[in-house]
Amino acid sequence: MSEIRFNGTVDHLAVKTDDMLRDVEEYKKLGFSVETVYEDWAMMRDSNGFGMALLPPESKHPAHLGLKVATLEELNEAASKENRPIKPHRDGTSSFYTKGIGDNVIEVIYYPEDYGKID
């Protein structure tokens, strides 16, 4: 059996969109709520916490599968195994992108304990 690269829980799917704001409204009709909207991506969540990241044409983010790890230590360990740098994001998360299966991309992401809490 081959060595496990990293473990994570499916957190979100990031898809390309030609009209992000239109698609935000369409996902709302499917029961998703808005978590974050920036000019270059939006994150929607369903009632179970599953995310749909919407990536307009000007987004620098690739289409990908997002896997969440529970701790910053797990993120550091996974990044080290993959030989990838960790990038902190404006929403407070940290992550790295790596090769998935086939031509697909995986983002390994960590949400800090205070993520989404308003002071």
NUMARTOR-313908 format. One record per residue (C-alpha): residue number from 1; residue in one letter; x, z, y. Coordinates in Angstrom, 1 decimal. Layout:
residues N
+-----+--------+--------+--------+--------+
! num ! residu !     c1 !     c3 !     c2 !
+-----+--------+--------+--------+--------+
! NUM !      a !      X !      Z !      Y !
...
+-----+--------+--------+--------+--------+
//
This chain:
residues 119
+-----+--------+--------+--------+--------+
! num ! residu !     c1 !     c3 !     c2 !
+-----+--------+--------+--------+--------+
!   1 !      m !    0.0 !    0.0 !    0.0 !
!   2 !      s !    1.3 !   -0.9 !    3.4 !
!   3 !      e !    1.9 !    1.6 !    6.2 !
!   4 !      i !   -1.0 !    2.3 !    8.5 !
!   5 !      r !   -0.1 !    1.0 !   12.0 !
!   6 !      f !   -2.5 !    3.5 !   13.8 !
!   7 !      n !   -5.9 !    5.0 !   13.5 !
!   8 !      g !   -8.7 !    4.8 !   16.0 !
!   9 !      t !  -12.4 !    4.8 !   16.4 !
!  10 !      v !  -14.1 !    1.6 !   17.5 !
!  11 !      d !  -14.9 !    2.2 !   21.2 !
!  12 !      h !  -15.7 !   -1.1 !   22.8 !
!  13 !      l !  -15.7 !   -4.8 !   22.5 !
!  14 !      a !  -14.4 !   -6.8 !   25.5 !
!  15 !      v !  -15.9 !  -10.3 !   26.0 !
!  16 !      k !  -15.5 !  -13.1 !   28.5 !
!  17 !      t !  -18.4 !  -13.8 !   30.9 !
!  18 !      d !  -18.9 !  -16.5 !   33.5 !
!  19 !      d !  -21.2 !  -14.3 !   35.6 !
!  20 !      m !  -20.3 !  -10.6 !   35.2 !
!  21 !      l !  -23.0 !   -9.2 !   37.5 !
!  22 !      r !  -25.7 !  -11.3 !   35.8 !
!  23 !      d !  -24.6 !  -10.1 !   32.4 !
!  24 !      v !  -24.5 !   -6.4 !   33.6 !
!  25 !      e !  -28.2 !   -6.8 !   34.3 !
!  26 !      e !  -28.8 !   -8.4 !   30.9 !
!  27 !      y !  -27.0 !   -5.6 !   29.0 !
!  28 !      k !  -29.2 !   -3.1 !   30.9 !
!  29 !      k !  -32.2 !   -4.8 !   29.4 !
!  30 !      l !  -30.7 !   -4.1 !   26.0 !
!  31 !      g !  -30.5 !   -0.4 !   26.8 !
!  32 !      f !  -26.9 !   -0.3 !   28.0 !
!  33 !      s !  -26.0 !    1.8 !   31.1 !
!  34 !      v !  -23.3 !    1.0 !   33.6 !
!  35 !      e !  -20.1 !    3.1 !   33.2 !
!  36 !      t !  -17.8 !    1.2 !   35.5 !
!  37 !      v !  -17.9 !   -2.0 !   37.6 !
!  38 !      y !  -14.8 !   -3.4 !   39.3 !
!  39 !      e !  -14.2 !   -6.9 !   40.6 !
!  40 !      d !  -12.3 !   -7.9 !   37.4 !
!  41 !      w !  -14.3 !   -6.0 !   34.6 !
!  42 !      a !  -17.3 !   -3.9 !   33.9 !
!  43 !      m !  -17.9 !   -1.4 !   31.2 !
!  44 !      m !  -21.4 !   -0.8 !   29.7 !
!  45 !      r !  -22.3 !    1.8 !   27.2 !
!  46 !      d !  -25.2 !    2.0 !   24.7 !
!  47 !      s !  -26.9 !    5.3 !   23.9 !
!  48 !      n !  -24.4 !    6.0 !   21.0 !
!  49 !      g !  -21.4 !    5.5 !   23.3 !
!  50 !      f !  -20.4 !    2.1 !   22.2 !
!  51 !      g !  -19.0 !    0.0 !   25.0 !
!  52 !      m !  -19.3 !   -3.6 !   26.0 !
!  53 !      a !  -16.5 !   -4.6 !   28.5 !
!  54 !      l !  -17.4 !   -7.7 !   30.5 !
!  55 !      l !  -14.5 !   -9.9 !   31.7 !
!  56 !      p !  -15.1 !  -12.5 !   34.4 !
!  57 !      p !  -12.9 !  -15.6 !   34.7 !
!  58 !      e !  -10.6 !  -13.8 !   37.2 !
!  59 !      s !  -10.0 !  -10.8 !   34.9 !
!  60 !      k !   -6.4 !  -10.2 !   33.7 !
!  61 !      h !   -7.7 !   -8.5 !   30.6 !
!  62 !      p !   -7.9 !  -10.4 !   27.4 !
!  63 !      a !  -10.9 !  -10.4 !   25.1 !
!  64 !      h !  -10.3 !   -7.6 !   22.6 !
!  65 !      l !  -11.5 !   -4.9 !   20.3 !
!  66 !      g !  -10.9 !   -1.4 !   21.8 !
!  67 !      l !   -9.9 !    1.4 !   19.5 !
!  68 !      k !  -10.0 !    5.0 !   20.9 !
!  69 !      v !   -7.5 !    7.6 !   19.8 !
!  70 !      a !   -8.3 !   11.3 !   20.3 !
!  71 !      t !   -5.1 !   12.5 !   21.9 !
!  72 !      l !   -2.3 !   11.3 !   24.2 !
!  73 !      e !    0.1 !   12.2 !   21.5 !
!  74 !      e !   -1.7 !    9.7 !   19.1 !
!  75 !      l !   -1.5 !    7.0 !   21.8 !
!  76 !      n !    2.2 !    7.6 !   22.3 !
!  77 !      e !    2.9 !    7.5 !   18.5 !
!  78 !      a !    0.9 !    4.3 !   18.1 !
!  79 !      a !    2.6 !    2.6 !   21.1 !
!  80 !      s !    6.0 !    3.6 !   19.7 !
!  81 !      k !    5.2 !    2.1 !   16.3 !
!  82 !      e !    3.9 !   -1.1 !   18.0 !
!  83 !      n !    6.9 !   -1.1 !   20.4 !
!  84 !      r !    4.4 !   -1.4 !   23.4 !
!  85 !      p !    4.4 !    0.2 !   26.8 !
!  86 !      i !    1.5 !    2.4 !   27.7 !
!  87 !      k !   -0.3 !    1.6 !   30.9 !
!  88 !      p !   -2.3 !    4.1 !   32.9 !
!  89 !      h !   -5.5 !    2.6 !   34.4 !
!  90 !      r !   -7.4 !    3.2 !   37.6 !
!  91 !      d !  -10.4 !    4.8 !   35.7 !
!  92 !      g !   -8.1 !    7.5 !   34.3 !
!  93 !      t !   -7.6 !    6.1 !   30.8 !
!  94 !      s !   -4.3 !    5.0 !   29.3 !
!  95 !      s !   -3.8 !    2.2 !   26.8 !
!  96 !      f !   -1.8 !   -0.6 !   25.4 !
!  97 !      y !   -2.6 !   -4.0 !   24.0 !
!  98 !      t !   -1.2 !   -5.2 !   20.7 !
!  99 !      k !   -1.7 !   -7.9 !   18.0 !
! 100 !      g !   -4.8 !   -7.5 !   16.0 !
! 101 !      i !   -5.9 !   -9.5 !   13.0 !
! 102 !      g !   -5.7 !  -13.2 !   13.2 !
! 103 !      d !   -5.5 !  -14.3 !   16.9 !
! 104 !      n !   -7.5 !  -11.3 !   18.1 !
! 105 !      v !   -6.1 !   -8.6 !   20.5 !
! 106 !      i !   -6.6 !   -4.8 !   20.0 !
! 107 !      e !   -6.5 !   -2.3 !   22.8 !
! 108 !      v !   -5.6 !    1.2 !   21.8 !
! 109 !      i !   -7.0 !    3.5 !   24.4 !
! 110 !      y !   -7.0 !    7.2 !   25.3 !
! 111 !      y !   -9.7 !    8.9 !   27.4 !
! 112 !      p !   -8.5 !   12.2 !   29.0 !
! 113 !      e !  -10.7 !   15.3 !   28.4 !
! 114 !      d !  -12.0 !   15.1 !   32.0 !
! 115 !      y !  -12.8 !   11.4 !   31.9 !
! 116 !      g !  -16.1 !   10.6 !   33.7 !
! 117 !      k !  -16.5 !   14.1 !   35.1 !
! 118 !      i !  -17.2 !   14.2 !   38.8 !
! 119 !      d !  -15.6 !   17.1 !   40.8 !
+-----+--------+--------+--------+--------+
//
